[in-house]
Amino acid sequence: MKIGILGTGVVGQTLAARLDELGHSVTMGTRDVAALMARPATPRAPAFSDWHKQHPQVQVSSFAEAAAQSELIFNCTSGVGSLPALEAAGAHNLADKTLVDVANPFQPRTAQSVNDPPALSVCNTDSLAEQIQRAFPEAKVVKSLNTVNTALMGTPQSVGGGDHHIFVCGNHDDAKAQVTELLASFGWKHILDLGDLTAARGLEMVMLLWMRLRDVQGTSLFNFKIVR
Ligand SMILES: NC(=O)c1ccc[n+]([C@@H]2O[C@H](COP(=O)([O-])OP(=O)(O)OC[C@H]3O[C@@H](n4cnc5c(N)ncnc54)[C@H](OP(=O)(O)O)[C@@H]3O)[C@@H](O)[C@H]2O)c1
């Protein structure tokens, strides 16, 4: 399948690499290709250009080109960047396509808030996924994969033999079925459909718990398992 990945951070790179490995044709979208390729490594992440040398078959283009060329699109941009990135992608390039929203609406840290617990820019009675669906009513938004670290996103068996859960929600059953099939191809064994897109409120808010679990355990290599 032709798949667009909007976002070039660790999430975009992880999903692009995994989808490419599975034989999909992948195009990543960014604000400025030349700037991205010239961006140096940081203490937290290698340079994108070095990652791309390992994955030369992955195309890199503008948000609009990546969306236009693709049959299914992942939003892997920052919470605050998601609506601007999707606007740059263009509503007409998202229409009638499944849009998998992996983003979390964390409030950006400021010098004043850097030591505070993480906070969300939207929650409780709304969610980023619903904001995206309202802004792009012709897209078929499915929230998924936002509740797991990249280390297990495309390779769930890397923790607990894959015996844990991933969630999907959205208003379009055909889009959820398409995402469920992709997740199964990644190796997800337990895919729980939470119903319509209002379930994204819980999927995004649970990240405050996830962050605390990461801090107290000292690792991101864990996931939720629903036991009845
Ligand atoms: N890290 C994880 O393990 C993990 C797991 C699940 C979900 N998530 C969520 O996945 C998303 C991606 O995370 P990440 O760590 O890979 O990357 P990130 O640093 O959160 O986001 C990077 C991407 O956002 C784009 N972006 C930022 N501000 C923008 C703006 N104003 N307008 C348009 N685009 C903008 C950047 O575009 P350029 O390419 O142009 O710079 C870049 O592609 C986040 O929402 C995160 O919360 C992360």
The ligand as a Tripos MOL2 file, in Angstrom:
@<TRIPOS>MOLECULE
LIG
   48    52     1     0     0
SMALL
NO_CHARGES

@<TRIPOS>ATOM
      1 N1          8.0340    9.0950   21.3070 N.am      1 LIG1
      2 C1          7.1860    8.1130   21.4590 C.2       1 LIG1
      3 O1          7.5630    6.9810   21.8610 O.2       1 LIG1
      4 C2          5.7290    8.3270   21.1410 C.ar      1 LIG1
      5 C3          4.8430    7.2680   21.2610 C.ar      1 LIG1
      6 C4          3.4950    7.4480   20.9040 C.ar      1 LIG1
      7 C5          3.0640    8.6870   20.4320 C.ar      1 LIG1
      8 N2          3.9560    9.7170   20.3610 N.ar      1 LIG1
      9 C6          3.4780   10.9910   19.7860 C.3       1 LIG1
     10 O2          3.8320   10.9560   18.4000 O.3       1 LIG1
     11 C7          4.0760   12.2790   17.9170 C.3       1 LIG1
     12 C8          5.4620   12.3350   17.2760 C.3       1 LIG1
     13 O3          6.4470   12.1880   18.2660 O.3       1 LIG1
     14 P1          8.0030   12.2970   17.8970 P.3       1 LIG1
     15 O4          8.7340   12.2110   19.1850 O.co2     1 LIG1
     16 O5          8.3370   11.3750   16.7920 O.co2     1 LIG1
     17 O6          8.1660   13.7370   17.2300 O.3       1 LIG1
     18 P2          7.8630   15.2230   17.7520 P.3       1 LIG1
     19 O7          9.1670   15.8640   18.0590 O.co2     1 LIG1
     20 O8          6.8150   15.2240   18.7900 O.co2     1 LIG1
     21 O9          7.2600   15.8680   16.4040 O.3       1 LIG1
     22 C9          8.0880   16.0080   15.3030 C.3       1 LIG1
     23 C10         7.2920   16.3200   14.0690 C.3       1 LIG1
     24 O10         6.3250   17.3390   14.3090 O.3       1 LIG1
     25 C11         6.4080   18.3010   13.2600 C.3       1 LIG1
     26 N3          6.0360   19.6180   13.7590 N.ar      1 LIG1
     27 C12         6.3840   20.1890   14.9400 C.ar      1 LIG1
     28 N4          5.8630   21.4260   15.0420 N.ar      1 LIG1
     29 C13         5.1810   21.6440   13.8830 C.ar      1 LIG1
     30 C14         4.4260   22.7320   13.3840 C.ar      1 LIG1
     31 N5          4.2620   23.8740   14.0780 N.pl3     1 LIG1
     32 N6          3.8430   22.6040   12.1770 N.ar      1 LIG1
     33 C15         3.9880   21.4700   11.4590 C.ar      1 LIG1
     34 N7          4.7020   20.3930   11.8760 N.ar      1 LIG1
     35 C16         5.2780   20.4880   13.0810 C.ar      1 LIG1
     36 C17         7.8650   18.2660   12.8460 C.3       1 LIG1
     37 O11         7.9770   18.7330   11.5010 O.3       1 LIG1
     38 P3          9.3930   18.8500   10.7560 P.3       1 LIG1
     39 O12         9.6560   17.4750   10.1930 O.co2     1 LIG1
     40 O13         9.1510   19.8530    9.7330 O.co2     1 LIG1
     41 O14        10.3960   19.2630   11.7860 O.co2     1 LIG1
     42 C18         8.2170   16.8200   12.9740 C.3       1 LIG1
     43 O15         7.9690   16.1130   11.7860 O.3       1 LIG1
     44 C19         3.9130   13.1950   19.1210 C.3       1 LIG1
     45 O16         2.6240   13.7510   19.1070 O.3       1 LIG1
     46 C20         4.1110   12.2670   20.3170 C.3       1 LIG1
     47 O17         3.4530   12.7210   21.4920 O.3       1 LIG1
     48 C21         5.2640    9.5750   20.6990 C.ar      1 LIG1
@<TRIPOS>BOND
     1     1     2 1
     2     2     3 2
     3     2     4 1
     4     4     5 ar
     5     4    48 ar
     6     5     6 ar
     7     6     7 ar
     8     7     8 ar
     9     8     9 1
    10     8    48 ar
    11     9    10 1
    12     9    46 1
    13    10    11 1
    14    11    12 1
    15    11    44 1
    16    12    13 1
    17    13    14 1
    18    14    15 2
    19    14    16 1
    20    14    17 1
    21    17    18 1
    22    18    19 2
    23    18    20 1
    24    18    21 1
    25    21    22 1
    26    22    23 1
    27    23    24 1
    28    23    42 1
    29    24    25 1
    30    25    26 1
    31    25    36 1
    32    26    27 ar
    33    26    35 ar
    34    27    28 ar
    35    28    29 ar
    36    29    30 ar
    37    29    35 ar
    38    30    31 1
    39    30    32 ar
    40    32    33 ar
    41    33    34 ar
    42    34    35 ar
    43    36    37 1
    44    36    42 1
    45    37    38 1
    46    38    39 2
    47    38    40 1
    48    38    41 1
    49    42    43 1
    50    44    45 1
    51    44    46 1
    52    46    47 1
@<TRIPOS>SUBSTRUCTURE
     1 LIG1         1 GROUP 0 **** ****
